[in-house]
Amino acid sequence: MSRTTRLKEKLFSYPYEICVERPLNYTEIYKKTENQPPVIRAAKAFAHHLANMNIFIDDDELLVGNRTSKNLGVILSIERGDAQNILELDGKKLTRRRIQKFLISDEEFKILKKKVFPYWRQNNIARQRIKLWIEKGLIRKQDIVAYYKPTPAIDTADVQGHMILGHEYVFKNGGLKGLKNKAKKFLKQAKDEQTQDFYNSILICCDSAINWGKRYQKLTLELSEKVDSQRKKELIQIAENCKNIPENSPQNFYEAIQMIWFIQCLAYISYGMGTMLAVGRLDQILYPFYVKDIKEGILTKDKAQELIEELLIKLYSSVVLIPNVVAPYANALGGDLQTITVGGINKEGNDATNELSYMILDSAFKVKAFQISIRIHKNTPNEFLNKALEGYKKVEGNYGAFYNDEIVIPALLKAGVTNEDAKDYGIIGCVEPAPSGNCLGYTGGNTITLPAVLEYTLNNGRSQFMFPNRLLSIETGDPTQLKTFQDFIEALKKQIVFNIDYIVKCVDAKDEVYFDWPDPFISLVVEGCLKKGKDITKGGSKYDFGSITVLGAGTFFDSLMAIKKIVYDEKLLSIDELVRYLNTDFEDHEEIRQMLINKVPKYGTDDDTVDLLAKEINEFICKEISKHKTVRGGDYRPNFVSYGAHCLNGGFISATPDGRKAKQPFSNGISPTNHRELKGPSAVFKSVAKLDHSLISSGSALNMRLHPTLIKNEESRKKLIEAIKTYFSLGGMHVQFNIVSTETLKNAQKISREI
């Protein structure tokens, strides 16, 4: 059995566990530093935790670094409040639930309740956010639908994050020691106390992170004394790596890949769970080290492959603590996505595909537990595309996603990114493009649900399904007085404008709270913060963005088409009849629901009557979001991603005019509604490509399920490659496939039920 297989089998055998070390260590320091500046408190807590957390090394590991004291532990960022809220609400039920159990001993839970929870209960980001929402008149306390959900149309979670860490930036600046020396120079020039505090926090983080690396050097040398032969040599080499990094820049491929893992670990320890810290363009970062080491004979391709495979396994070993109510919708191992991007063009505009691009795909094939983000352009080698599609055959399911450089780069340019940085973009989280290593991407956690906004338009600012007669938005008039479809669209646009403005105000209030909850280590490893002398939470990075995620687009487009055709064009129903059917969930009127499903053109079938309507309203939404500025001085960007929220949020919304019943999921991402894309993949591609994706600079997700016969041999893969190229030439931004047979899915359901 190979090392990779052993490591993977161990990972899948580990239970999910809750680690109490970080909450205890952070609480201890925050209690002692109550009169000190927030950035100094954060740095001291980080340093104290790194010095005192348990570290360990598995017998098979070549890359070292653990984020918690557990083999598969969740990193509790107690200061944010989300983890404490889950633990206090769900408690020991977490250890007994059917999906994604999290283990915690009775003694550990008692420690949290006695030593941690009381201190943070009213003193965390979540509580301060809610308090500020109330103070600003954004909610009344009793109006909160759910913890993150001020209304059925709006969600804003207690995270910022969602960025690509600056691995190349750290490498090129001499490692943490080099950045420390830069901070010292800036400190001497700092004129105000706040800036001085920032640079002092950076120095604390540098020293503590360097010492953390030395702890692993010491541990590996101690372990090497207890073993012999091959493992002894491996441990001595690991110790040599840790002697140099993360203090200094890596000198070879092995040190470079170890340094990447160290920085990922340290960043997650600093920030905690749920932040989606992407690796970036791994093939580009590592390639100079690979070429040099191969040439000098100190690295073999097999060893490089083994190290990449281990890195993928480690990046996948992340878990997020989620409430019992959400567990059925978001329960995957690896859910805190640390995305890797390969391929694309380089900063000079030339094809950047290299040998490591292929090797990373091979590693993903072998690990079978990691999705790779694959950048392609008009000159991407067909050999590389064929290799990428071959992975779907080997993995079965969804292992890779494709991104169109010819659309993503112009979209980033429109968002204010320089030409050089736009060409060097990477992917964050699910599908979100951003500049690499110099940007607070902030691409997730804040959503607007379009079917809810449509429901408000049909009910004069109310939801008869969730909160009968309670005003949740603005009043845009009795829908029976909207005499033409254009009148209806104008009312809908007013609702869209109000709700976008509303979520921006909610997010801005959260971001104001974050001014007092800085993250100096993240600021250390993202370009811009040192130069500006500002924490990333205050706009320190070179680029600063906020994103509004738009949910339920396909459902929304089909619903608008149904209203236009059935109510206004053909007058088969009056608008008050339609509203009555929707608010009663089509009770005793299945024939009306079937008419809405079958007699109306659907988005995803290459029908201009619905596609051009979708294009018009989509442009309005994107431009409206892009008008807004973050409180840090950056720009808001739209994205169309679902990350499972289309299932969860569907539970809050009444039936929709496309025939969807109440409480059912919406369409996902920018995709058509499931079972409405009846004219095949080509029609889906054509419909989606009619939207202006250059306005969606924070990403759009097109998910497609295909049958395995489409990739069974090289000839069939060539046809799929041409289909992808055609879609991208038409203006599509992204596509990812679930290539799995119905038989396989039914077997998976059967096994799941048995378990």
Order of alpha helices (4+ residues) and beta strands (2+ residues): alpha-beta-alpha-alpha-beta-alpha-alpha-alpha-alpha-beta-beta-alpha-alpha-alpha-alpha-alpha-beta-beta-alpha-alpha-beta-alpha-beta-alpha-beta-alpha-alpha-beta-beta-beta-beta-alpha-beta-beta-alpha-alpha-alpha-beta-alpha-alpha-alpha-alpha-beta-alpha-alpha-beta-alpha-beta-alpha
